[in-house]
Amino acid sequence: MASVVVCARVSCSLQGQVCCMRVRELRGWPNASEVWLTKVGNTIRSREDRFTVITLVRPRAMQILLLLLILTLIIRLTSSSPPLDPVACSNGMSNCTVTNANGYFPDRSICRAANAIYPRTEQELLAAVAAAAVAKRKVKVATRYSHSFTKLTCPGGRDGTIISTRWLNRTVQIDGKKGLLTVESGMVLSDLMRVAAAAGLCLPNSPYWSAVTVGGLLATGAHGSSLWGKGSAVHEYVVGIRIVTPAPASQGFAVVRELGADHPDLDAVKVSLGVLGVISQVTLALQPLFKRSVTFVTRDESDLADQVAAWGGLHEFGDIRWLPHQRKVIYREDNRVDISSPGNGLNDFPAFWSLPAHEIVAARVEEERREEDNGGTDDDARCSAAQQSTVALERQGHGFTNDGVSFTSYPVVGYQHSMQASSACVDSPEDGLQSACFWDPRLRGPSLYNPAFTVALSRAPSFLADVWRLRDLHPSAFCTLHGAMGVQMRYVKASSAYLGKPEDSIAVDIAYYRSRTRGVPRAHADVVDELEQMALRKYGGVPHWGKSRNFAFDGAIARYPKAGEFLEVKDRYDPDGIFSSEWSDQVLGIKGSPIVVGKGCAIEGLCVCSDDSHCAPEQGYFCRPGKVYAEARVCRFEEDNEARIDDEL
Ligand SMILES: Cc1cc2nc3c(=O)[nH]c(=O)nc-3n(C[C@H](O)[C@H](O)[C@H](O)COP(=O)(O)OP(=O)(O)OC[C@H]3O[C@@H](n4cnc5c(N)ncnc54)[C@H](O)[C@@H]3O)c2cc1C
């Protein structure tokens, strides 16, 4: 096949070499982006030329790009471009779209709404809910950045209303003596941490990412890692909530309900998926500011199953990162220490740094080439990149610095508010999109799935033993798990919240490549999908409300023993279901299913395959049973079949 490409300079230039992009039309890869690395002005006349060029420039270019992508450790920027508001309206405050921080939901959609409202006071919020209730219009709350991956912020249809909590972000009251902090629900976690620390207080646990809002993190049951005390989910620290719900005409169509610590409805409102109303204010029981001491220890994996069962009991904030391909485990020893312990450490996780825009684009270009060229068979490159990123991250103290500037040695000791979470790419000053979070949708950077699910702690050792067997069958498949992250495991305590974790659990987080082109398979998806199906179906795990892919929610609500109590509160608070959407009805088991069956649905994470057409048979991907968990159904690449189809064609 002869083709001619004259390279033009584009943003991913690398010291005289440039990335030339064109759309190729090879069979099985319609419209895939192909990248040719060569010198500016070069003319490429055939595919053979292209392979020569790639071979010449790949080793050096790839090394640079992979390091950029995974670790973001080469350049540390102090500026960034904070994400845009997830709500955009084309006509003042009407004719709006709403999305998340990635720019699209797992089904690749964005949502529409008739209008958006940005209340600045509880009174304005009350009026906004009343207006929607009178009209029986669908409503959803959006937040400053909307960091949930799932379709939680869509009101459904095109006629709904978005209420943004962007300007409901103030401190209402702080009682240092009682350790109580009341904030408006749109306050971002990093601000809450700062406000609390200024009063000598702290939130004892939180997600590791601090650009989420109080209302959003509560709605999705977001957590850090701990089995101690009240545990790692922020909702465990809630002792009061004011929530605005619809009401009968006699009460003005909307009311503020005030729930104290002992109110029976608090267990519904604390983790609500946003379907009960708009939380206006939250009161949290904080603790006197403490210090903690962090050390990362890398060990072989031989006793991983035993350690997972024990680690959460040994270390208050302990977590575990398993790197299955490297047969290594990184244990985080993380404990509270006396406030007088010396140290001014800072948590500044590299994946949350801002990156130069052109490097974000270049990283994605290289990632696409590696993942989609030749069916993503470049295992060696992927595994060596993962290994390099682990080494670099270890050298960088896993993002912890001893003094806020550099990492010298463990332990890193610091104040809780400096150690519990980070979000540098959101917190840095605006620089006109010269740099951003790597997932910023304004740049065509890396696109990832980031599923998370919890498995009961009692079943975690057996689950890990199964994953271990899966790994032994195909070690390099695990290099598709993003960079140094591998399989991250954190601890979450059983909760009284109806939609909180039913049992003490490990929360498993993984991240992997997602094509920007619908229906394009990813390398070794069969192995990772088997892992997820195993966790959810064989071991009765539950998906993170804000993170997982559609198929994970199928039937998940049945694993919440108190779901019925939740729905009873929902019927009382919002009998017309104006805060409910198609998505919330599906995941709560009220109506419909989150599964979308159709051609290529399993490739997109929208279904579990039951037919080859749910995979990509024309590209050699067929629906097959799992290799360890035989009940799993996954899309597997089969070269023989592909060759047969080639012959037939
Ligand atoms: C980079 C990154 C790192 C992450 N790290 C973690 C982690 O360490 N641990 C973890 O558990 N999760 C983590 N997550 C997931 C994230 O914490 C949750 O998805 C979180 O809920 C998002 O909060 P948000 O403020 O962006 O809310 P949104 O995503 O905007 O909203 C979530 C839901 O809450 C509802 N809602 C928001 N405010 C209100 C309100 N005032 N009243 C009623 N409903 C409301 C919304 O309508 C929506 O239904 C991470 C996500 C990203 C992108």
The ligand as an SDF file (V2000), in Angstrom:
LIG
                    3D

 53 58  0  0  0  0  0  0  0  0999 V2000
   -7.9160   12.0170   40.1570 C   0  0  0  0  0  0  0  0  0  0  0  0
   -8.9830   11.4090   41.0180 C   0  0  0  0  0  0  0  0  0  0  0  0
   -8.6240   10.8260   42.2170 C   0  0  0  0  0  0  0  0  0  0  0  0
   -9.6140   10.2540   43.0380 C   0  0  0  0  0  0  0  0  0  0  0  0
   -9.2360    9.7200   44.2300 N   0  0  0  0  0  0  0  0  0  0  0  0
  -10.1760    9.1320   45.0180 C   0  0  0  0  0  0  0  0  0  0  0  0
   -9.8240    8.5750   46.2780 C   0  0  0  0  0  0  0  0  0  0  0  0
   -8.6740    8.6420   46.7100 O   0  0  0  0  0  0  0  0  0  0  0  0
  -10.8140    7.9710   46.9870 N   0  0  0  0  0  0  0  0  0  0  0  0
  -12.0990    7.9060   46.5480 C   0  0  0  0  0  0  0  0  0  0  0  0
  -12.9500    7.3280   47.2340 O   0  0  0  0  0  0  0  0  0  0  0  0
  -12.4640    8.4690   45.3820 N   0  0  0  0  0  0  0  0  0  0  0  0
  -11.5370    9.0640   44.6170 C   0  0  0  0  0  0  0  0  0  0  0  0
  -11.9080    9.6220   43.4300 N   0  0  0  0  0  0  0  0  0  0  0  0
  -13.3360    9.6440   43.0850 C   0  0  0  0  0  0  0  0  0  0  0  0
  -13.9610   10.9040   43.6730 C   0  0  0  0  0  0  0  0  0  0  0  0
  -13.5770   11.0770   45.0040 O   0  0  0  0  0  0  0  0  0  0  0  0
  -15.4510   10.8450   43.7050 C   0  0  0  0  0  0  0  0  0  0  0  0
  -15.9610   10.5740   42.4530 O   0  0  0  0  0  0  0  0  0  0  0  0
  -16.0030   12.1560   44.2570 C   0  0  0  0  0  0  0  0  0  0  0  0
  -17.2260   12.0040   44.7020 O   0  0  0  0  0  0  0  0  0  0  0  0
  -16.0880   13.2950   43.2940 C   0  0  0  0  0  0  0  0  0  0  0  0
  -16.4690   14.4540   43.9990 O   0  0  0  0  0  0  0  0  0  0  0  0
  -16.9340   15.7590   43.2700 P   0  0  0  0  0  0  0  0  0  0  0  0
  -16.9760   16.8490   44.2760 O   0  0  0  0  0  0  0  0  0  0  0  0
  -16.1360   15.9860   42.0800 O   0  0  0  0  0  0  0  0  0  0  0  0
  -18.4480   15.3830   42.9450 O   0  0  0  0  0  0  0  0  0  0  0  0
  -19.2010   15.1690   41.5770 P   0  0  0  0  0  0  0  0  0  0  0  0
  -18.4970   14.1380   40.8200 O   0  0  0  0  0  0  0  0  0  0  0  0
  -19.4560   16.4490   40.9090 O   0  0  0  0  0  0  0  0  0  0  0  0
  -20.6020   14.6390   42.1150 O   0  0  0  0  0  0  0  0  0  0  0  0
  -20.7730   13.3330   42.5860 C   0  0  0  0  0  0  0  0  0  0  0  0
  -22.2260   13.1280   42.9590 C   0  0  0  0  0  0  0  0  0  0  0  0
  -22.5220   13.8930   44.1010 O   0  0  0  0  0  0  0  0  0  0  0  0
  -23.6680   14.6800   43.8900 C   0  0  0  0  0  0  0  0  0  0  0  0
  -23.5190   15.8800   44.6900 N   0  0  0  0  0  0  0  0  0  0  0  0
  -22.4720   16.7110   44.7100 C   0  0  0  0  0  0  0  0  0  0  0  0
  -22.6930   17.7030   45.6000 N   0  0  0  0  0  0  0  0  0  0  0  0
  -23.9000   17.4820   46.1420 C   0  0  0  0  0  0  0  0  0  0  0  0
  -24.6920   18.1510   47.0940 C   0  0  0  0  0  0  0  0  0  0  0  0
  -24.2790   19.2780   47.6620 N   0  0  0  0  0  0  0  0  0  0  0  0
  -25.8870   17.6390   47.4080 N   0  0  0  0  0  0  0  0  0  0  0  0
  -26.3340   16.5150   46.8260 C   0  0  0  0  0  0  0  0  0  0  0  0
  -25.6340   15.8390   45.9090 N   0  0  0  0  0  0  0  0  0  0  0  0
  -24.4250   16.3140   45.5720 C   0  0  0  0  0  0  0  0  0  0  0  0
  -23.6670   14.9390   42.3980 C   0  0  0  0  0  0  0  0  0  0  0  0
  -24.9370   15.2850   41.9180 O   0  0  0  0  0  0  0  0  0  0  0  0
  -23.2390   13.5860   41.9070 C   0  0  0  0  0  0  0  0  0  0  0  0
  -24.3450   12.7500   41.9290 O   0  0  0  0  0  0  0  0  0  0  0  0
  -10.9710   10.2280   42.6130 C   0  0  0  0  0  0  0  0  0  0  0  0
  -11.3190   10.8040   41.3830 C   0  0  0  0  0  0  0  0  0  0  0  0
  -10.3460   11.3930   40.5920 C   0  0  0  0  0  0  0  0  0  0  0  0
  -10.7490   12.0120   39.2970 C   0  0  0  0  0  0  0  0  0  0  0  0
  1  2  1  0
  2  3  1  0
  2 52  2  0
  3  4  2  0
  4  5  1  0
  4 50  1  0
  5  6  2  0
  6  7  1  0
  6 13  1  0
  7  8  2  0
  7  9  1  0
  9 10  1  0
 10 11  2  0
 10 12  1  0
 12 13  2  0
 13 14  1  0
 14 15  1  0
 14 50  1  0
 15 16  1  0
 16 17  1  0
 16 18  1  0
 18 19  1  0
 18 20  1  0
 20 21  1  0
 20 22  1  0
 22 23  1  0
 23 24  1  0
 24 25  2  0
 24 26  1  0
 24 27  1  0
 27 28  1  0
 28 29  2  0
 28 30  1  0
 28 31  1  0
 31 32  1  0
 32 33  1  0
 33 34  1  0
 33 48  1  0
 34 35  1  0
 35 36  1  0
 35 46  1  0
 36 37  1  0
 36 45  1  0
 37 38  2  0
 38 39  1  0
 39 40  1  0
 39 45  2  0
 40 41  1  0
 40 42  2  0
 42 43  1  0
 43 44  2  0
 44 45  1  0
 46 47  1  0
 46 48  1  0
 48 49  1  0
 50 51  2  0
 51 52  1  0
 52 53  1  0
M  END
$$$$
